[in-house]
Amino acid sequence: MTTTLGKEIKKARIDKGLKQKDLLALTGLSQKHLSQIENDDVDPGASVLRKIALALGVSADILLGIKQELEKVDPEA
């Protein structure tokens, strides 16, 4: 199953027990913008992705699916 940035952000938010309004407060994003990001309607850009990753306490490479791709190539990664 192919994952997307928006799906990974939403999954990480839910895994942390946060509602959208909680993540909005932590990042300063608007509800509309966060919703568009989680629905993959827009790409967040590097600075917004950084804010989201820091707020969620996860590395951006996890949100981008890079870590998962590396593990497919090298399970020791």
C-alpha positions as CSV (number, residue, x, y, z in Angstrom):
1,M,0.0,0.0,0.0
2,T,1.4,3.4,-1.0
3,T,1.3,6.0,1.7
4,T,1.2,9.7,1.2
5,L,2.6,12.6,3.1
6,G,-0.8,13.7,4.2
7,K,-1.8,10.3,5.4
8,E,1.5,10.0,7.3
9,I,0.9,13.4,9.0
10,K,-2.7,12.4,9.9
11,K,-1.5,9.0,11.2
12,A,1.2,10.5,13.3
13,R,-1.2,13.1,14.7
14,I,-3.7,10.4,15.7
15,D,-1.0,8.2,17.1
16,K,0.0,11.0,19.4
17,G,-3.6,11.4,20.5
18,L,-3.9,14.8,19.0
19,K,-7.0,16.4,17.4
20,Q,-6.5,18.8,14.4
21,K,-7.1,21.7,16.8
22,D,-4.3,20.5,19.0
23,L,-1.9,20.4,16.1
24,L,-3.1,23.8,14.9
25,A,-2.2,25.3,18.2
26,L,1.3,23.7,18.1
27,T,2.1,24.8,14.6
28,G,0.1,28.0,14.0
29,L,-1.4,26.7,10.8
30,S,-5.0,27.4,9.8
31,Q,-7.6,24.6,10.0
32,K,-8.1,24.9,6.2
33,H,-4.4,24.6,5.5
34,L,-3.9,21.6,7.8
35,S,-6.9,19.9,6.3
36,Q,-5.6,20.4,2.8
37,I,-2.3,19.0,3.8
38,E,-3.8,15.9,5.5
39,N,-6.1,15.3,2.4
40,D,-3.0,15.7,0.1
41,D,-4.6,18.7,-1.7
42,V,-1.5,20.7,-1.1
43,D,2.2,20.0,-0.3
44,P,3.2,21.7,3.0
45,G,6.6,22.9,1.9
46,A,9.8,22.5,3.9
47,S,9.2,25.1,6.6
48,V,5.6,23.9,7.3
49,L,6.7,20.2,7.2
50,R,9.4,21.1,9.8
51,K,6.8,22.7,12.1
52,I,4.6,19.7,11.8
53,A,7.4,17.2,12.4
54,L,8.6,19.1,15.5
55,A,5.1,19.5,16.9
56,L,4.4,15.7,16.4
57,G,7.9,14.7,17.7
58,V,8.7,12.7,14.7
59,S,11.4,13.0,12.0
60,A,10.4,14.5,8.7
61,D,11.9,11.4,7.0
62,I,9.2,9.3,8.7
63,L,6.5,11.6,7.5
64,L,7.9,11.6,4.0
65,G,8.2,7.8,3.9
66,I,11.9,7.9,3.4
67,K,12.7,5.7,6.4
68,Q,10.2,3.1,5.3
69,E,11.7,3.0,1.8
70,L,15.2,2.6,3.2
71,E,14.0,-0.3,5.4
72,K,12.8,-2.0,2.2
73,V,16.2,-1.7,0.6
74,D,18.2,-2.3,3.8
75,P,16.3,-3.8,6.8
76,E,19.2,-2.8,9.0
77,A,18.7,0.9,8.3
